[in-house]
Amino acid sequence: MSNVVDLLNPEFTQEPYAIYEDMRAEAPAHRVVVKTLTTELHAWVVTRYEAARSLLADPRLSKDAAELPRIVERNKVSAEPVQLANFKSMLFSDPPDHTRLRRIMGKAFTMRRVQQLRPRIERATDQLLDRIAPGEDVDLVDALSLPLPITVIGELLGIPGDRRDDFRSWNATLTSVTATMQDKMQAHVAATAYLRDFIAYKRDRPGDDLVSALLQADDGEQRLDEGELLSTIFLVMNAGYETTASMISNSVYALLQDPEQQERLRSQPQGVPAAVEEFLRFESPLNLATVRYTLEPVEIDGLTIPRDDIVFISLAAANRDAARFSEPDALDTSRSANSHLAFGHGIHHCLGAPLARMEGEIALSRLLARFPTWRLAVGEESLRWRDSLQFRTLERLPVRLS
């Protein structure tokens, strides 16, 4: 089957699960062409839950950015040169660098800091919902799903409100599969220039924000250098925005399709936290985990992936694996023991997972409480999923709330 699987077909992004089911049935991984943010690559896509969970924590799969240019050159489809940004964050590093960077980040991005954001998230959600006129059509992506995490990340980092739209624009370009490399480089240069100035400002005028905390945090020996600090802030800006926005939209869409479970959550709001876990499993905001490559041949379920090959782990496919989840294609907001992989697994498990969960719980709880009636404002056939292998997110979600 691997010879005919076309993940670049636009229709795959609209309905990937039947294809993922066939891929899981045939083999634990398939070598296909994957379109990243920069170029097309020959890569292995892992679809089975147990294999995915194991490989997410396997030290034989590296994320070290220093070697990525060589690996990409080896596996790229086109002969055209590929430009890669120099990532120095914990997301693109291996131990011991990853261990040090995550420890420093953990000292700044504490549970206490996350919990302190709760009243701000509640206030921001209420303000956004205040702008929605009952009974009138509104695109929930623009009205709530995107602006809420942008506001939260802005609050977390200490970015002034009048600059957050810039971050939204830069991020949209950097994560686009259609933007040119020139567009991406211009966005990268603009964002980097702003962040350098902002970091200098925070050195002189520290506040109660994550950037100020990162400037002070260390691992007992050293602090983040300039490149590490910039990359870490970029990571927070991107990882904390795109996937959380997707989670909110995907959750609302799932409940629009299942009024019975929607009403049950409205009458039993204590069930929202468990429901958020099910939404994360059912429509994982991150389809493919970020790039990994093999340091040596890796065998999974009788299949050997050679050294220096690229591996993408499909969180969306693994979370629909019938070998792990009963009735995986059915939404069950009361599902127990929901060990989904939406936030990854192992040392790269998402550090921002508690914040994302909190945003999802607050947004859904307030939407359910404020608006007893939800309706799609367009036919389902007009809804489109974003043309991206990385993110699983709706381009727009027109609704009528009353």
C-alpha positions in Angstrom: 0.0 0.0 0.0 2.9 2.4 0.7 3.4 2.8 -3.0 0.0 4.3 -3.5 -0.5 6.3 -0.3 -0.6 10.0 -1.2 -0.7 12.1 1.9 -0.2 15.3 -0.3 -3.6 14.8 -1.9 -5.7 17.7 -0.6 -8.5 15.3 0.0 -6.4 13.4 2.5 -6.5 16.3 4.9 -10.3 16.5 4.6 -10.8 12.8 5.6 -7.6 11.1 6.7 -8.9 8.4 9.1 -10.0 5.7 6.6 -6.5 5.9 5.0 -4.8 5.8 8.4 -6.9 2.7 9.2 -5.7 1.0 6.1 -2.1 2.0 6.8 -2.3 0.7 10.4 -3.7 -2.6 9.1 -0.8 -3.2 6.7 2.3 -2.1 8.6 3.4 0.0 11.6 4.9 2.6 9.3 4.9 3.6 5.7 7.6 5.4 3.7 5.8 8.2 1.9 6.3 11.8 0.8 5.5 14.4 3.5 5.3 18.1 2.9 6.8 20.0 5.8 6.9 23.8 6.3 9.9 24.0 4.0 10.0 21.2 1.5 8.8 17.7 0.4 10.6 14.8 2.1 10.8 11.1 1.9 9.8 10.0 5.4 8.3 7.2 7.5 4.9 7.9 9.0 4.1 5.8 12.0 0.3 5.1 12.6 -0.1 2.4 15.3 -0.6 3.4 18.9 1.9 1.2 20.6 4.6 1.8 18.0 3.9 5.6 18.2 4.1 5.7 22.0 7.3 3.6 22.0 9.0 5.7 19.3 8.1 9.0 20.9 10.3 8.0 23.9 13.0 6.2 21.9 16.4 7.8 22.2 17.4 6.2 18.9 15.2 8.8 17.2 16.9 12.2 17.4 15.5 15.8 17.3 18.9 17.5 17.4 18.7 20.5 15.1 22.4 20.5 14.4 22.2 17.5 12.2 18.8 18.3 10.6 20.2 20.1 7.6 22.2 17.0 6.6 19.2 14.7 7.2 16.9 16.9 5.2 19.3 17.1 2.3 19.6 13.3 2.3 15.8 12.8 2.3 14.4 15.7 0.3 12.4 15.1 -2.9 13.5 18.1 -4.8 17.1 19.0 -5.8 16.4 22.7 -4.8 18.4 23.9 -1.7 16.5 24.0 1.6 16.8 26.8 4.1 16.4 25.8 7.7 16.1 28.2 10.7 18.7 27.5 13.4 16.5 26.1 16.2 18.1 25.9 19.7 15.0 25.2 21.7 14.3 22.1 23.8 11.9 20.9 21.1 14.8 20.4 18.7 17.5 19.0 20.9 18.5 15.8 22.6 19.9 15.1 26.1 22.0 16.5 27.7 21.1 19.9 26.0 17.3 19.1 26.1 17.6 18.1 29.8 19.2 21.5 30.7 16.8 23.5 28.5 13.7 21.8 29.8 14.9 22.2 33.4 15.4 25.9 32.9 12.1 26.2 31.2 10.4 24.2 34.0 11.7 26.6 36.6 10.1 29.6 34.8 6.9 27.9 33.5 5.6 26.6 36.7 2.2 25.2 37.6 1.8 28.2 39.8 2.3 30.5 36.9 -0.2 28.5 34.9 -2.8 28.7 37.6 -2.3 32.4 38.0 -3.5 32.7 34.4 -6.9 31.2 35.2 -8.7 34.5 36.0 -7.2 36.2 33.0 -8.3 33.3 30.7 -11.8 33.5 32.2 -11.9 37.3 31.7 -10.6 37.0 28.1 -13.1 34.3 27.3 -16.0 36.3 28.7 -15.0 39.4 26.8 -14.8 37.5 23.5 -18.2 35.8 24.1 -19.7 39.2 24.9 -19.0 40.2 21.3 -21.0 37.3 19.9 -24.6 38.5 19.1 -27.1 35.7 19.9 -28.8 34.3 16.9 -26.4 36.0 14.4 -23.8 34.1 12.2 -20.3 34.2 13.5 -17.1 32.4 12.6 -16.0 30.8 15.9 -12.4 30.4 14.6 -12.1 34.2 14.4 -14.4 35.0 17.3 -12.9 32.7 19.9 -10.6 29.9 18.9 -7.8 32.1 17.6 -8.0 35.3 19.7 -8.2 33.4 23.0 -4.8 31.6 22.9 -3.2 34.6 21.3 -4.4 36.7 24.3 -3.2 34.0 26.8 0.2 33.7 25.2 0.5 37.4 25.1 -0.3 37.6 28.8 2.1 34.8 29.5 5.0 36.3 27.7 4.2 39.9 28.6 3.7 41.0 25.0 1.8 44.3 24.8 -1.8 43.9 23.5 -1.1 46.2 20.4 1.6 43.8 19.2 -0.3 40.5 19.4 -1.8 40.8 16.0 1.7 41.0 14.6 2.5 37.7 16.3 -0.6 36.2 14.8 0.4 37.3 11.3 4.0 36.2 11.7 2.9 32.8 13.1 0.4 32.3 10.3 3.1 32.8 7.7 5.7 30.6 9.5 3.3 27.7 9.8 1.8 28.0 6.3 2.3 25.3 3.7 1.7 27.7 0.9 3.8 30.7 1.9 7.0 31.1 0.0 10.4 30.7 1.7 10.9 34.4 1.1 7.7 35.2 3.0 8.8 32.9 5.9 12.2 34.5 6.1 10.7 38.0 6.2 8.3 36.9 9.0 11.2 35.3 10.9 13.3 38.4 10.5 10.5 40.7 11.7 9.6 38.5 14.7 13.2 38.0 15.7 13.9 41.8 15.5 10.9 42.5 17.7 11.8 39.8 20.2 15.4 41.0 20.5 14.1 44.5 21.4 11.5 43.1 23.7 14.1 40.9 25.5 16.3 44.0 26.0 13.3 45.9 27.3 12.6 43.1 29.8 16.2 43.0 31.0 15.8 46.6 32.1 12.2 46.4 33.2 11.4 42.9 34.4 7.8 42.0 35.2 5.6 39.1 36.3 5.8 37.3 32.9 7.5 34.3 31.4 10.1 36.3 29.5 11.3 38.0 32.7 11.3 34.6 34.5 13.4 33.0 31.7 15.9 35.8 31.9 16.4 35.0 35.5 16.1 31.2 35.4 19.1 28.9 35.3 19.9 25.3 36.0 22.5 26.1 38.7 25.3 26.6 36.2 24.2 28.8 33.4 21.2 30.7 31.9 19.8 30.6 28.4 22.0 32.2 25.8 20.5 34.7 23.4 19.8 32.1 20.7 18.2 29.7 23.2 16.1 32.4 24.6 14.8 33.6 21.2 14.1 30.0 20.2 12.3 29.2 23.4 10.1 32.3 23.1 9.3 31.3 19.5 8.4 27.8 20.7 6.0 29.1 23.3 4.5 31.6 20.9 3.9 28.9 18.2 3.2 25.7 20.2 0.9 27.6 22.6 -1.2 29.2 20.0 -1.9 27.0 16.9 -2.7 23.7 18.6 -4.9 25.3 21.4 -6.9 27.2 18.8 -7.4 23.9 16.9 -8.5 22.1 20.0 -11.2 24.7 20.7 -12.6 24.7 17.2 -12.4 20.9 16.9 -14.2 20.4 20.2 -17.1 22.7 19.3 -17.4 21.1 15.9 -17.6 17.6 17.5 -20.4 18.7 19.8 -22.3 20.4 17.0 -22.3 17.0 15.3 -23.5 15.3 18.5 -26.3 17.4 20.2 -26.9 14.6 22.8 -23.4 14.7 24.2 -23.5 18.5 23.9 -26.6 18.7 26.1 -25.2 16.2 28.6 -22.1 18.3 29.1 -24.3 21.4 29.5 -26.3 19.8 32.2 -23.2 18.1 33.8 -20.4 20.7 33.5 -18.2 18.6 35.8 -17.7 16.3 32.9 -16.0 18.9 30.8 -12.4 18.0 31.8 -12.8 14.4 30.7 -14.5 15.6 27.6 -11.5 17.8 26.7 -9.3 14.7 26.8 -11.7 12.9 24.4 -11.7 15.9 22.0 -7.9 15.8 22.0 -8.0 12.1 21.2 -10.9 12.3 18.7 -9.4 15.2 16.6 -5.8 15.6 17.6 -4.8 19.2 17.0 -1.3 18.1 16.0 -1.6 15.4 13.3 2.1 14.7 12.9 4.5 15.2 15.8 7.5 17.3 14.9 10.4 15.8 12.9 12.6 13.0 14.2 15.4 11.0 12.5 17.0 7.7 13.2 20.5 7.5 14.7 20.7 3.8 13.9 18.5 1.2 12.3 15.2 0.9 14.3 13.0 -2.1 14.2 9.2 -1.9 15.0 6.9 -4.8 14.6 9.2 -6.6 12.1 9.8 -3.4 10.0 13.3 -1.9 10.0 13.7 1.8 9.5 17.3 2.6 8.3 19.7 5.0 9.9 19.4 8.7 8.9 15.8 8.3 7.8 13.2 10.8 8.8 10.3 9.7 11.0 7.0 11.4 11.6 4.7 10.0 14.2 1.0 10.5 13.5 -0.7 11.4 16.8 -4.0 11.6 15.0 -3.7 8.0 13.6 -2.4 6.5 16.9 -5.3 8.1 18.7 -7.8 6.3 16.4 -6.1 2.9 16.8 -8.7 0.2 17.6 -6.0 -1.9 19.2 -5.8 0.7 22.0 -9.2 2.5 22.0 -12.7 0.8 21.8 -14.8 2.3 19.0 -12.0 4.8 18.2 -14.0 6.6 15.5 -16.9 7.3 17.9 -16.9 10.4 20.2 -17.4 9.4 23.8 -17.0 12.4 26.2 -17.3 10.1 29.2 -14.5 7.8 28.0 -12.3 6.7 30.9 -8.6 5.9 31.0 -8.0 8.1 28.0 -4.3 7.7 27.4 -4.2 9.6 24.2 -1.0 10.9 22.6 -2.2 14.4 21.6 0.5 16.0 23.8 3.2 13.5 22.8 5.0 11.1 25.2 8.4 10.8 26.8 10.9 13.7 27.3 9.3 15.8 24.7 5.8 15.6 26.2 4.2 19.0 25.8 5.2 21.3 28.7 2.2 23.5 28.0 -0.4 20.7 28.3 -1.8 22.0 31.6 -2.3 25.5 30.1 -4.0 24.1 27.0 -6.3 21.9 29.0 -7.3 24.9 31.2 -8.0 27.1 28.1 -10.1 24.3 26.6 -12.1 23.7 29.8 -12.8 27.3 30.4 -13.8 28.1 26.8 -16.1 25.1 26.5 -17.7 25.5 29.9 -18.5 29.1 29.2 -19.8 28.5 25.7 -22.1 25.7 27.0 -23.4 27.8 29.9 -24.0 31.0 28.0 -25.5 29.6 24.8 -28.1 26.8 25.2 -28.5 26.4 21.4 -25.8 25.8 18.9 -26.3 25.5 15.1 -24.0 25.3 12.2 -24.6 28.4 10.0 -23.5 26.6 6.8 -23.8 23.2 5.4 -21.2 20.7 6.6 -20.1 20.1 3.1 -18.8 23.7 2.9 -16.4 23.3 5.9 -12.8 22.6 5.0 -9.9 21.4 7.1 -6.7 23.3 6.7 -4.4 21.9 4.0 -1.7 20.9 6.4 -0.1 17.6 7.4 1.1 19.1 10.7 -2.1 20.6 12.1 -5.7 19.2 12.2 -7.8 22.4 12.2 -10.8 23.9 10.5 -10.2 26.9 8.3 -13.5 28.4 9.6 -16.5 27.4 11.7 -19.5 29.6 11.0 -22.1 29.0 13.8 -25.3 30.5 15.2 -25.4 30.6 19.0 -28.4 31.6 21.0 
